[in-house]
Amino acid sequence: MAKFALVELDTGEQEFFDSSYDAFKFAKKQEDSRRHSVEYVAIGDFWIEDGIVYRGQQLRYMLRLLDNLNAWIEESRRG
């Protein structure tokens, strides 16, 4: 499978990552530098249409979870 993690910034710049953690880590760094600079984080598979896009409040919530490993694990289990 060809999984992907993609971050798009408000400038239109896109960054691809091998793992969702790396994508969220990059997004958090961008948000720490400039609030609301991340448009979305997309996690999925190139060959299957199933995937998820985090944006808005859901994205901000996920970025805050990076500082709380236990909450991150719990959220990941929920799917």
C-alpha positions in Angstrom: 0.0 0.0 0.0 1.1 3.5 -0.7 0.1 5.5 2.4 0.5 9.2 2.5 0.3 12.1 5.0 0.0 15.6 3.5 0.0 19.0 5.0 -1.2 22.0 3.1 -0.3 25.5 4.3 -2.3 28.7 3.7 0.3 29.7 1.1 -0.7 26.6 -1.0 2.6 24.9 -0.2 2.2 21.1 0.3 4.5 18.8 2.2 4.3 15.0 2.1 5.4 12.8 4.9 5.9 9.0 5.5 4.0 9.0 8.7 1.0 10.8 10.1 3.0 11.7 13.3 5.6 13.5 11.2 2.9 15.4 9.3 1.2 16.5 12.6 4.6 17.4 14.0 5.4 19.6 11.0 1.9 21.2 11.2 2.3 21.9 14.9 5.6 23.6 14.2 4.0 25.7 11.5 1.1 26.6 13.8 3.5 27.5 16.6 5.3 29.9 14.2 2.1 31.4 12.8 -1.5 30.6 13.9 -3.9 29.3 11.3 -1.1 28.8 8.8 -2.1 25.1 8.2 -5.1 24.6 6.0 -5.4 20.9 6.5 -3.6 17.6 7.3 -4.7 14.6 5.1 -3.9 11.0 5.9 -4.8 8.2 3.5 -3.8 5.7 0.9 -3.2 6.5 -2.8 -5.0 3.3 -4.0 -8.0 3.4 -1.7 -10.3 6.3 -1.5 -10.6 6.0 2.3 -8.8 8.7 4.1 -9.3 11.5 6.6 -8.8 15.2 6.4 -8.3 17.2 9.5 -9.1 20.9 9.3 -10.5 23.7 11.4 -11.3 23.0 15.1 -10.6 19.3 14.6 -7.1 20.1 13.3 -6.4 22.4 16.2 -7.6 19.8 18.6 -5.3 17.1 17.1 -2.3 19.5 17.2 -2.9 20.1 20.9 -2.9 16.4 21.4 0.8 16.2 20.3 1.8 17.6 23.6 -0.2 14.9 25.4 0.9 11.4 24.4 -1.8 9.6 26.4 -4.6 11.7 24.8 -3.0 11.1 21.3 -3.1 7.3 21.9 -6.7 7.5 23.1 -7.8 9.5 20.1 -6.0 7.2 17.7 -7.9 4.2 19.2 -11.3 5.9 18.5 -10.5 5.9 14.9 
